[in-house]
Amino acid sequence: MPIIEYTVQPGDTIYGIARRYGVTPQSIIQLNNLTNPDFIVPGQRLLIDVEETEPTPPPPGTKTYIVQPGDTLYSIAQRTGVTVDQIVRLNNIQDPNRIFPGQMLLLPPEAQLPDVPPGFFRYTIRSGDTLYSIARRYGTTVSALINANPGIDPNNLRIGQQILVPTTGLATPIFRGNSAKRMIAFTFDATYGDNQTERILNILRQNGIRATWFISGIWAENFPTLLRSIHAAGHEIGNHSHTHPHMTQLSAAEMRSQITNASRAIERVIGVQVDMFRPPFGEYNQTLLNVAAGLGYRTIMWTIDSLDWQNPGPDAIVNRVLSNATNGAIILMHNSAPDTPNALPRIIDELRRRGFSFGTVSEVIDP
């Protein structure tokens, strides 16, 4: 079972935390050697041994298919020679319009599965795609895409067309946006409590700024109203894993589960698929980068860590951000940090005075 790290929020109790994660209070007490479980304080870090159920083995004779970016049930049915109704019934799908990259679907025995070579994933062309935009999104090159898809016409991509995208050894994280743009992206990681979310949203609204929020699956489940407010305000939403574990300590299958479960939780709330991923604690390895890319996600890091999570005081946050501000910078902040709302307006005012504008991560990294 993966162990996650949880930061105690105001009003938390051991009993409430245990209920949230589906564990027993005693397991938290024992794992953290708590001598007085009735005395926990905001900011205290607790380890939680999260229970993960074993997947149910597929029925005999069935085949499995991993949903790729751009897939629909119709395109999967057409490509595998079965019907949409067969897939829906076999997987007990309630809404046929909602499937997720990385989701495993059961298919009947007669399904003809496409052959995907190791080190590649199959991508479905969407409106607006170019080989350059696909290569940039998944950390590869136009030449590599052309080599992987002999006969492809780069000037005549068709919506619904299937291409192979290489991932092994090529997927890379994004630390900074377009250095030619005098633009900066604010990003906010939301993992546990609601904390400063409403104050931050008000500041961004008052300043006409759209930011990017990286949401954990458990946050989406615990604070759906706030997530809807973030989305309704026009902010961009990214994936921050489901339970915020140390991803590099997980197997590739567990990594995939963390990402897909978070996206599923987010989409249940706002009805939108996300395609950006930020690893918890900023920890990644090549396996994680490849898993994320194979699921259709860009891994987004940051240019400037505001260190607001250390609660250093507003002045320290302001000074750190302003002293490192540069074209295309991606700023890491947190919705749970108490100093952030006090620092944010001062940062915005000074960056504007210096001639910077603000955008989402997608806008800032766009060439």
C-alpha positions as CSV (number, residue, x, y, z in Angstrom):
1,M,0.0,0.0,0.0
2,P,1.4,3.5,-0.9
3,I,2.2,5.8,2.0
4,I,1.2,9.5,1.4
5,E,2.2,12.5,3.4
6,Y,-0.7,14.7,4.6
7,T,-0.4,18.2,6.1
8,V,-2.8,18.9,8.9
9,Q,-5.3,21.7,8.2
10,P,-7.2,23.9,10.7
11,G,-10.1,21.9,12.1
12,D,-8.7,18.5,11.3
13,T,-9.0,15.6,13.6
14,I,-7.4,12.1,13.4
15,Y,-10.9,10.7,13.0
16,G,-11.8,13.0,10.2
17,I,-8.6,12.4,8.3
18,A,-9.0,8.7,8.7
19,R,-12.5,8.8,7.3
20,R,-11.4,10.9,4.3
21,Y,-8.8,8.3,3.3
22,G,-10.8,5.2,4.2
23,V,-8.3,4.0,6.9
24,T,-8.6,3.5,10.7
25,P,-7.6,6.2,13.2
26,Q,-5.4,3.6,14.9
27,S,-3.4,3.0,11.7
28,I,-2.5,6.8,11.5
29,I,-1.7,6.9,15.2
30,Q,0.6,3.9,15.0
31,L,2.4,4.9,11.8
32,N,3.1,8.4,13.2
33,N,3.8,7.3,16.8
34,L,1.3,9.8,18.2
35,T,1.3,9.8,22.0
36,N,-1.7,12.2,22.1
37,P,-3.9,11.7,19.0
38,D,-6.3,14.5,20.3
39,F,-3.5,17.0,19.9
40,I,-2.5,17.7,16.2
41,V,-1.7,21.1,14.9
42,P,-2.1,22.8,11.5
43,G,1.1,22.3,9.4
44,Q,2.0,19.0,11.1
45,R,2.8,16.3,8.6
46,L,1.3,12.9,9.0
47,L,2.0,9.7,7.1
48,I,-1.1,7.7,5.9
49,D,-1.0,4.2,4.6
50,V,-3.6,4.3,1.9
51,E,-5.5,1.2,1.1
52,E,-5.5,0.2,-2.6
53,T,-7.8,-2.5,-3.7
54,E,-6.5,-5.2,-6.1
55,P,-8.0,-4.9,-9.5
56,T,-10.6,-7.5,-10.4
57,P,-9.2,-9.9,-13.1
58,P,-11.0,-9.6,-16.4
59,P,-13.6,-12.3,-17.3
60,P,-12.1,-15.3,-19.2
61,G,-11.8,-14.7,-22.9
62,T,-12.1,-10.9,-22.8
63,K,-9.4,-8.6,-24.1
64,T,-8.3,-5.3,-22.6
65,Y,-7.7,-2.0,-24.3
66,I,-6.1,1.1,-22.8
67,V,-7.9,4.3,-23.8
68,Q,-5.6,6.6,-25.8
69,P,-5.7,10.5,-26.1
70,G,-8.5,11.5,-28.5
71,D,-10.3,8.1,-28.3
72,T,-14.1,7.8,-28.2
73,L,-16.1,4.6,-27.8
74,Y,-17.1,4.9,-31.4
75,S,-13.5,5.2,-32.7
76,I,-12.5,2.2,-30.5
77,A,-15.4,0.2,-31.7
78,Q,-14.7,1.0,-35.3
79,R,-11.0,0.2,-34.9
80,T,-11.4,-3.1,-33.0
81,G,-14.4,-4.5,-35.0
82,V,-17.0,-4.5,-32.2
83,T,-20.0,-2.4,-31.4
84,V,-20.3,0.5,-28.9
85,D,-23.1,-1.3,-27.2
86,Q,-20.8,-4.3,-26.5
87,I,-18.2,-2.1,-24.9
88,V,-20.8,-0.2,-22.8
89,R,-22.4,-3.4,-21.5
90,L,-19.1,-5.2,-20.8
91,N,-17.8,-2.3,-18.8
92,N,-21.0,-1.1,-17.2
93,I,-20.4,2.4,-18.6
94,Q,-23.0,4.9,-17.4
95,D,-22.1,7.8,-19.7
96,P,-20.7,6.7,-23.1
97,N,-19.4,10.2,-23.8
98,R,-16.9,10.0,-20.8
99,I,-13.9,7.8,-21.1
100,F,-10.4,8.7,-20.0
101,P,-6.9,8.4,-21.4
102,G,-5.3,5.5,-19.5
103,Q,-8.6,3.9,-18.6
104,M,-8.7,0.1,-19.2
105,L,-11.7,-1.2,-21.1
106,L,-12.8,-4.8,-21.5
107,L,-13.5,-5.9,-25.1
108,P,-15.2,-9.1,-26.3
109,P,-13.0,-12.0,-27.4
110,E,-13.5,-11.2,-31.1
111,A,-12.1,-7.7,-30.8
112,Q,-9.1,-7.0,-33.1
113,L,-6.7,-5.0,-31.1
114,P,-4.3,-2.6,-32.9
115,D,-0.7,-3.5,-32.7
116,V,1.3,-0.8,-30.8
117,P,5.1,-1.3,-30.7
118,P,6.9,-1.0,-27.3
119,G,7.9,2.6,-26.7
120,F,5.0,4.1,-28.5
121,F,1.4,5.1,-27.9
122,R,-1.4,5.5,-30.4
123,Y,-2.7,9.1,-30.7
124,T,-6.0,10.2,-32.4
125,I,-5.7,13.4,-34.3
126,R,-8.0,16.2,-33.0
127,S,-9.1,19.5,-34.4
128,G,-6.2,22.0,-34.6
129,D,-3.5,19.4,-34.3
130,T,-0.3,19.7,-36.3
131,L,2.8,17.4,-36.2
132,Y,4.7,20.3,-34.6
133,S,2.1,20.8,-31.8
134,I,1.9,17.0,-31.1
135,A,5.7,16.7,-31.0
136,R,6.0,19.7,-28.6
137,R,3.3,18.3,-26.4
138,Y,4.8,14.9,-26.0
139,G,8.5,15.8,-25.9
140,T,9.5,14.4,-29.3
141,T,10.3,15.8,-32.7
142,V,8.5,16.1,-36.0
143,S,11.1,13.9,-37.7
144,A,10.5,11.2,-35.1
145,L,6.8,11.3,-35.8
146,I,7.3,11.1,-39.5
147,N,9.7,8.1,-39.1
148,A,7.2,6.4,-36.8
149,N,4.4,6.9,-39.3
150,P,5.7,6.1,-42.9
151,G,3.6,7.7,-45.6
152,I,2.0,10.3,-43.3
153,D,1.3,13.7,-44.9
154,P,2.2,16.4,-42.4
155,N,0.1,18.9,-44.3
156,N,-3.0,16.8,-44.5
157,L,-3.8,15.4,-41.0
158,R,-7.4,14.2,-40.6
159,I,-9.5,14.4,-37.5
160,G,-9.8,10.8,-36.2
161,Q,-6.6,9.7,-37.9
162,Q,-4.4,7.4,-35.8
163,I,-0.7,7.9,-35.5
164,L,2.1,6.4,-33.4
165,V,3.9,8.7,-31.0
166,P,7.3,7.6,-29.5
167,T,7.7,8.1,-25.8
168,T,10.6,5.9,-24.4
169,G,13.5,8.1,-23.5
170,L,12.0,11.2,-25.1
171,A,9.4,12.5,-22.7
172,T,10.7,15.6,-20.9
173,P,9.2,17.9,-18.3
174,I,8.5,21.6,-19.0
175,F,10.1,24.0,-16.6
176,R,9.5,27.3,-18.5
177,G,7.3,28.7,-21.2
178,N,8.2,30.7,-24.3
179,S,11.2,32.9,-23.5
180,A,10.2,35.3,-26.3
181,K,7.0,36.1,-24.5
182,R,7.0,38.7,-21.7
183,M,4.3,36.6,-20.0
184,I,4.2,34.7,-16.7
185,A,2.0,31.9,-15.5
186,F,0.8,31.6,-11.9
187,T,0.1,27.9,-10.9
188,F,-1.5,26.7,-7.7
189,D,-1.3,23.2,-6.3
190,A,-4.4,22.0,-4.4
191,T,-4.0,18.8,-2.6
192,Y,-5.8,18.7,0.8
193,G,-7.7,21.6,2.4
194,D,-9.7,24.5,0.9
195,N,-7.6,27.0,2.9
196,Q,-6.9,30.2,0.8
197,T,-8.7,29.1,-2.3
198,E,-11.6,31.7,-2.3
199,R,-9.2,34.5,-1.4
200,I,-6.8,33.6,-4.2
201,L,-9.7,33.3,-6.7
202,N,-10.9,36.8,-5.7
203,I,-7.5,38.3,-6.1
204,L,-7.1,36.7,-9.6
205,R,-10.6,37.9,-10.6
206,Q,-10.0,41.4,-9.4
207,N,-6.8,41.5,-11.5
208,G,-8.3,39.8,-14.6
209,I,-5.8,36.9,-14.4
210,R,-6.4,33.3,-15.5
211,A,-4.0,30.8,-13.8
212,T,-3.4,27.1,-13.9
213,W,-4.5,24.9,-10.9
214,F,-3.1,21.5,-10.4
215,I,-5.7,19.5,-8.6
216,S,-5.3,16.1,-6.8
217,G,-8.1,13.6,-7.1
218,I,-8.9,13.6,-3.4
219,W,-9.2,17.4,-3.5
220,A,-11.7,17.2,-6.4
221,E,-13.7,14.7,-4.4
222,N,-13.6,16.7,-1.2
223,F,-14.1,20.2,-2.6
224,P,-16.2,19.8,-5.8
225,T,-17.9,23.2,-5.3
226,L,-14.6,25.0,-5.2
227,L,-13.3,23.1,-8.2
228,R,-16.4,24.2,-10.2
229,S,-15.7,27.8,-9.1
230,I,-12.1,27.6,-10.3
231,H,-13.2,26.2,-13.7
232,A,-16.1,28.6,-14.0
233,A,-13.7,31.5,-13.5
234,G,-11.9,30.4,-16.7
235,H,-8.8,29.0,-15.0
236,E,-6.9,26.0,-16.5
237,I,-7.0,22.7,-14.7
238,G,-4.2,20.2,-14.4
239,N,-3.7,16.8,-12.8
240,H,-1.7,16.5,-9.5
241,S,-2.1,12.8,-8.9
242,H,-4.9,11.2,-7.0
243,T,-3.5,10.8,-3.4
244,H,-0.3,12.8,-3.7
245,P,2.2,10.0,-3.1
246,H,5.9,9.9,-3.9
247,M,5.4,8.8,-7.5
248,T,9.0,7.6,-8.0
249,Q,8.4,4.9,-5.4
250,L,5.5,3.4,-7.4
251,S,5.5,0.9,-10.2
252,A,4.5,2.1,-13.7
253,A,1.0,0.6,-13.2
254,E,0.6,2.4,-9.9
255,M,1.8,5.7,-11.6
256,R,-0.8,5.2,-14.3
257,S,-3.5,4.5,-11.8
258,Q,-2.7,7.7,-9.8
259,I,-2.9,9.9,-12.9
260,T,-6.0,8.3,-14.4
261,N,-7.9,8.2,-11.1
262,A,-7.2,11.9,-10.5
263,S,-8.4,12.9,-14.0
264,R,-11.5,10.8,-13.6
265,A,-12.3,12.6,-10.3
266,I,-11.7,16.0,-11.9
267,E,-13.8,15.2,-14.9
268,R,-16.7,13.9,-12.8
269,V,-16.9,17.4,-11.3
270,I,-16.3,19.7,-14.2
271,G,-16.9,17.5,-17.2
272,V,-13.6,18.4,-18.9
273,Q,-10.5,16.2,-19.7
274,V,-7.2,17.6,-18.6
275,D,-3.9,17.1,-20.4
276,M,-1.3,18.5,-18.0
277,F,0.3,16.7,-15.1
278,R,2.4,18.0,-12.2
279,P,4.1,15.3,-10.0
280,P,3.7,15.6,-6.2
281,F,6.7,17.1,-4.5
282,G,8.2,17.8,-7.9
283,E,9.6,14.2,-7.9
284,Y,9.9,12.4,-11.3
285,N,12.0,9.9,-13.1
286,Q,12.0,8.8,-16.8
287,T,9.4,6.1,-16.1
288,L,6.9,8.6,-14.7
289,L,7.6,11.0,-17.6
290,N,7.0,8.2,-20.1
291,V,3.8,7.0,-18.3
292,A,2.4,10.5,-18.3
293,A,3.3,11.1,-22.0
294,G,1.8,7.7,-22.9
295,L,-1.5,8.8,-21.3
296,G,-1.4,12.1,-23.3
297,Y,-0.2,14.4,-20.5
298,R,2.5,17.1,-20.6
299,T,4.5,17.1,-17.3
300,I,4.6,20.7,-16.0
301,M,7.2,21.7,-13.4
302,W,8.1,25.3,-12.6
303,T,10.6,28.1,-13.1
304,I,10.2,29.7,-9.7
305,D,9.3,27.9,-6.5
306,S,7.7,30.7,-4.3
307,L,8.4,28.5,-1.2
308,D,5.1,29.6,0.1
309,W,4.6,26.1,1.5
310,Q,7.4,26.9,4.0
311,N,5.3,29.8,5.5
312,P,8.2,32.2,5.3
313,G,6.0,35.3,5.4
314,P,4.7,37.5,2.6
315,D,7.8,39.6,2.2
316,A,10.0,36.5,1.5
317,I,7.6,35.2,-1.1
318,V,7.4,38.5,-2.9
319,N,11.2,38.9,-2.9
320,R,11.8,35.4,-4.1
321,V,9.3,35.6,-7.0
322,L,10.3,39.1,-8.1
323,S,14.1,38.4,-8.0
324,N,13.7,35.4,-10.3
325,A,11.0,36.7,-12.7
326,T,11.8,36.2,-16.3
327,N,10.0,35.8,-19.7
328,G,7.9,32.6,-19.8
329,A,8.3,31.9,-16.0
330,I,6.0,29.4,-14.4
331,I,5.5,30.2,-10.7
332,L,4.7,27.5,-8.2
333,M,2.3,28.5,-5.4
334,H,-0.2,26.6,-3.1
335,N,-3.8,27.1,-2.2
336,S,-3.0,26.0,1.3
337,A,-0.2,28.5,2.1
338,P,-1.5,31.2,4.5
339,D,1.0,33.8,3.3
340,T,0.1,33.5,-0.4
341,P,-3.0,35.8,-0.5
342,N,-1.0,38.6,1.2
343,A,1.9,38.2,-1.2
344,L,0.0,37.7,-4.5
345,P,-1.3,41.3,-5.0
346,R,2.1,42.8,-4.5
347,I,3.7,40.3,-6.9
348,I,1.1,41.1,-9.6
349,D,1.4,44.9,-9.2
350,E,5.2,44.8,-9.5
351,L,5.3,42.3,-12.4
352,R,2.8,44.5,-14.3
353,R,4.9,47.6,-13.6
354,R,7.8,45.7,-15.2
355,G,5.7,45.0,-18.4
356,F,4.8,41.4,-17.8
357,S,1.3,40.0,-18.7
358,F,-0.2,36.9,-17.3
359,G,-1.6,33.7,-18.8
360,T,-2.3,30.0,-18.2
361,V,0.5,27.5,-18.6
362,S,-0.8,26.5,-22.0
363,E,-0.8,30.2,-23.1
364,V,2.7,30.8,-21.7
365,I,4.3,27.7,-23.3
366,D,2.6,28.2,-26.6
367,P,5.1,29.2,-29.3
